[in-house]
Amino acid sequence: MNDIRGRITRDGIRIYDDADFAGMRTAGQVAAEILDAVIPLVKPGATTGEIDAFITAEVTRRGVVSATIGYKGYQHASCISVNHVVCHGIPGSKVLADGDILNIDVTVIVDGWYGDTSRMFVAGALPRKAERLIEVTHEGLMRGIAAVKPGNTFGDIGHAIQAYVEANRMSVVRDFCGHGLGRVFHAPPNVLHYGRPGTGPVLEEGMFFTIEPMVNLGRPETKVLADDWTAVTRDKSLSAQYEHSVGVTATGCEIFTLSPAGKFFRTWE
């Protein structure tokens, strides 16, 4: 507690000071830069383990720390979730095939601040149904972010995402959510990607959290495999996810994890 400034709301959400935005901005940019650097590696024939090895080397080269290596026993610098894997896919010997879609999730620690982001990639030619899923997921995230401003609620964020996704006849995963962060990896609040307007904690300037909707082409139900990490769609439908870390400002929000190269969305173009 000694090196973490700001008060805590009655919902357990830390309110950070203006100076803390700089730390989050730096951490978020490093995470985004690493994902920018990954783009050329994602192609048919590459393995998810090779991609993770590159990410691990990038973390080392930049002199920062991976938040996921050693986290609850996890041993990789990224989660790589392919096709019907919803989240927490473990990198390894999986060989990417033409048309595979994948989410790559990276979290780094820079001077004690956590930068957490993920985005969608494609190996080779992108099938149209997968393209539409990715487009809807990204737009859902951005609509959720547009609802972030003081006086709105976390229910407003979730509703904005859910309403858009379901209008496009897709489903929002309920089993996983976004989270608070700052000088810790996971903290209150749980940021649901569905909900009712006007419900949940009220947004205040200085809150830091992730928004990271997972969207399925089929039903929303998931299951976790025997490795206790990998979550997949129960109906084996395709799944996509985008994630930004944000901070609430006086008039809206700042996105800490914007791609410096402008490649957060449609990385394959």
Secondary structure, 3 states (H helix, E strand, C coil): CCCCCCCECCCCCECCCCCHHHHHHHHHHHHHHHHHHHHHHCCCCCEHHHHHHHHHHHHHHCCCEECCCCHHHCCCCCEEEECCEEECCCCCCCECCCCCEEEEEEEEEECCEEEEEEEEEECCCCCHHHHHHHHHHHHHHHHHHHCCCCCCEHHHHHHHHHHHHHHCCCEECCCCCEEECCCCCCEEEEECCCCCCCCCCECCCCCEEEECCEEECCCCCEEECCCCCCEEECCCCCEEECEEEEEECCCCEEECCCCCCCCCCCCCC
